[in-house]
Amino acid sequence: AVHSITGHTVAIKIINKNKVVNQDMFARVKREIQYLKLLRHPHIIKLYEVISTPTSIYMVIEYAGGELFNYIVENTRLSEGEARRFFQQIVCAIEYCHRHKIVHRDLKPENLLLDPSMNVKIADFGLSNIMTDGDFLKTSCGSPNYAAPEVISGKLYAGPEVDVWSCGVILYVMLCGRLPFDDDYIPLLFKKINGKDNPLNK
């Protein structure tokens, strides 16, 4: 969408309230709005405004236009310099989230947008959670290919380590053009991730 007066281009995420059928889905929407209002960083997508009507929620957010996933697919693999630049931006933004006690928990190239200047913008905080000192998280969430061993095993985790793992997978994908472990059969995929011979355990 384009602001009729300023000419500023934005993206509008429309959530149909009729499709938010359970408390988990409602909590996810609420969390994303809450965390995006709190976080202000050059490499995190900006939330400008939230408009609620009887039928829909409209999230007016920064327009990025591209997606790291598509960029990797188009280029097969990235150069070390380009991958380093993207990775530094991702790590910088995630470190900022962790300092504000927020763990993303669903980092993957599809959730890393690219603006017209080819800068990373982390999006989709629906699975994020607040970290509390002394408390641990256990929820298994995120995309299986990018999930840390403790997440897929149902173990307790503090938070930051699962984002760090996902960042490692993303870096591998950028440099190699493929996933470090992949399988259509989820139990076998989990076995590969937990295995001692996977690339990220070396």
N, C-alpha and C positions, 0 to 999 in steps of 0.2 A: 504494500500500500504506500501511497505518496501523500504526505501532508499537503493539503491544498494551498496553504499560506507559505510555509517555509520551504516546501519542495523536498523535505527530508524523507528518504525512503526507509520504511520499517517493514518488519514481518509481523504478521498477526497469527498467533496460534489460537485456533478456535476449539474449545472443548464443549461438546454437547452434554449438558447436564443429564439428559435422559439416558446417556450411555455410561454415566458414572454410577454403576449399578450396585456397588458394595462399598463398605467402609475403607477397604484397602485402596481402591481406586481413588476415592475422595481424599484419603490421607496423602496419597502420592501427589495429587494436584496441589493440595495445600502446602506440602513440603517444598515443592518446586518453586511456588510463588514466594514462600517465606524466605528460602535461601537466596533466591535471585535478588530479592529486595535488599538483603543483607550484604551480598558480595559485590564489590566494585573493583574490578581488575581489568587491565587492558586485554587480557586473554580469556575472559569469561564473558559470555553473551550478556548484554545489558537488558534488564527489564525496565521499560519506561512507564508502563501503566497497565492496570488490570481493570477491565470493565465487566461487570456482572449483570446479566439480565435474567429474567425468570427461566429462560431456556438454555442459555450459553454463558461461558466464561471466555472473554477475549483477552489474551495476553499480548500486549504490544511490546515487541522486542526488537533489539538491534538486528538489522538486515545484514547477513553475511554473504549469502549467495552461492557459496561453494561448500564442498564437504571433502574432508581428507580422504575418506574411503574412495570416492570417485576419482580423486587426483591420483591415488596410488594405482587404481585399476587402469587408468589412462596411461600411466608412465611405467607400469610393471614393477619397477623399483625406483627408489630415489637415490640421488648421489649422497655421499657421506655429509657433504656440506649442507645440503638441503634438509636431510633428515636431522642433522644436528640442530639446525635453526628451529625447526618445528618442535623437536624434543625439548629444547631449552624453554620454549614458550609454554609447552604443556606442563613441564616440571615446575616452572615459576608459578603458574596459576594454581596447580595442585598444592604446592607448598603454602601458598596464600590461603587456600581453603582449609588446610590442616591447622594453620595458625589460628584460624577462626573456628576451630573445633568442628569442621564439617568434612565428612568423608564422602566422596562421590559414589563409589561402588558400581559404576556402570561405564567405565572408560573404555572406549573403542573408537576406531576411526569414524564410524557413522555418527558419533556424538561430538566429533571435533569438526567444527565448521571453519571455513576459510573466507575471510573478507576479501574485497577487491584488491587489497595490497598483499594478499597471501599471508595474512597473519591468522594464527589459530584462535578460535573462540570456542571454549568449552561450553557445551549445552546439555540439556536433559538432566536435571537434578532430581527427577522424580523418585529415584531409588536412594538418594543421599540420606545421610542421617547425622545427628549430632553426636559427637564423642564426649563422654563424661569421664572425668578422672576416676580411675578405680573400677569403672564398669566396662564390660566387654559386649561386643555384638555377636550375634550368632546367625542372623538371617542369611539364608542362601539366596543371592540375587545377582543380577547382572547377566551378561552374555557368557555362556559356558566356555567358549574358546579363549576368553580374556580373564576368566575367573581364577583367583588364587587357590592353591591346594586347600588351605584352611576353610575357604568358603564352600567349595564343592564337597568337602568332607564333613561339613556341619560342625566344625570346631569353633571354639570361641576365638575372636580376634579383636584387637584394639581399634583398628580402623585404617590408619595410614598404610600399613603393610599391604593391604589388598589393592590400594591404588598404585602403590609402587610396583607391584607385580604386573598389573595391567599396563603400566607405562613401559615396562620391559618387553611385554608382548607387542605393544604398538611399535616400539623401536625396531624390534626384529622384523615385523611386517614391512615397515618402511624401507629397511635396508635389503631385505631378501625377497620381498614381493609375494610372500606366502606366510601362512601361519606356522608357528613352531610345532604345534600339535593340532591335528584335525582328524575328525572321524564323524561320519553320519550317525553312528551308533553311540549314544551318549555315555553308557557305562564304559565303553572302550576308550572314548575320549578322556573321561575322568581318570582312567587307569594310566593313560599316557601323561597327563598333567602331573599326577602323583608319582610317576616313575622316576627313578634315579637317573635314567638315561636321557631325559628330555633336555633340550638345549639350554633352558634357563636355570637348570639346577647345577650346571657346570661352572 
